[in-house]
Amino acid sequence: MVTTKTKKTVSANPPALACSNPMWGGQFKHAPADLLAKINVSIGFDKQLYAQDIAGSIAHAKMLAKQKIISEADSKKIIAGLQAILKDIDAGKFEFKTALEDIHMNIESALKERIGDAAGRLHTARSRNDQVATDFRLYVRSAFDALDAALKDLQAALIARAEENAATIMPGFTHLQVAQPVTLGHHLLAYVEMFDRDRSRAADARKRMNESPLGAAALAGTSFPIDRHFTAKELGFDIPMNNSLDAVSDRDFALDFLSTSAICAVHLSRLAEEMVNWSSAQFGFIRFSDSYSTGSSIMPQKRNPDAAELVRGKSGRMFGNLIALLTTMKGLPLAYNKDMQEDKEPLFDTVENIMVCVQAMAGMVRDFTADKKRMEAAAGSGYATATDLADWLVRELKLPFRDAHHVTAKIVAIADKKGKKLEELTLAEMQTVEKKIRKEVFAVLSVQNSVKSRTSLGGTAPVNVAKAAAAAKKKAAK
Ligand code: ARG
């Protein structure tokens, strides 16, 4: 709970009798202007970092005692006080104060109220600059872990539906025109591959970012004999960051999360768009149960795929969040600048939205039922086996592919004129275009035989799909 009430008007002048911030106000005679407070205060959003802030402070306090920079007794008091604050915040029993600006000063001030003067020793050999960089890294690191787990679950859902639909025939499209028959399993496994690369991007970034900025202090390091390896280890970082200026001033790890999420959102939006199409009356390929359908307040017949539309739509704000932070960071001189406080809201927003999108997508994948008859019928429309006919002419009559393409185009034109499917043409009708065509050609004109024949590596044949699903299952479980 944030304590300031929203005021109707905001005064540009400092309030006459109010006090300055007790955490840094030594040389200040009065409180900041309301407008400075309004633009400066971050507790409304950075309170989300409380657990990371406390973890960082506990590691720092332990290290200060170990290095004999503060006494063992003070360190113990500080740690117990911080643990009690953590408990209270977890239980919703902590009052966040806007007058204390941000999460760091809210916690330090509460610590002072609880344990007295020892609290003042916690900030030795540390600055809010390395503190916030540490908190934010810890937060982004767990966001990467949560994203990976959610993507893994989405992959499991897709793989299960792919196994079940390894031989379910549907039209494959290019330009959203029926192109060649494929299987639904193959189509779903295409997304498993995309999410696999998203996971791999997340894993790369997580590994790269897992270094500790703590101990960089304000920007230049410190004259105290701190042990940065110790705090790094305490916080699960692989090593301390090399350069103190870099440690407090880069936010590329947050950009990595935002870009990984933006790319993942692109993948999600494509599957979402297909679900919107497929669940329409015109396609009629899939149906969502009541769990994933919404009604219309005016049109009683409607079953709208709102969740899929929102997964598609939320990609927009996630791209925006990436651009926002890129733009904030661009051109900033080293080291810390307050502009960087703008790193948190876009990141928090993307974390919340990418998680709900991945989870909702897994829900939809598990939920839909496929109308296999309708999908197969659609695969047979639009002369989807024309390429199979051309390939037969190459294989059996030894025509060059370009000539086979022309012959096939002419046969398609005849079928079109007569309102027939390719396999409904008579042999005599086909022979008017190429007299060497034999009755065996009909075998390749069915959609089942078309998909069965596509056994090349990565192709859509049901045997391939079954194998690919098993392999994906093994890989995704890692
Ligand atoms: N709230 C600040 C942020 O998020 C914390 C760091 C403030 N540092 C400073 N030197 N004013 O960036």
Residues whose N, C-alpha, C, O or C-beta is under 5 A from the ligand:
A	BS01	LIG	S42 D102 R128 N129 V132 M340 Q341
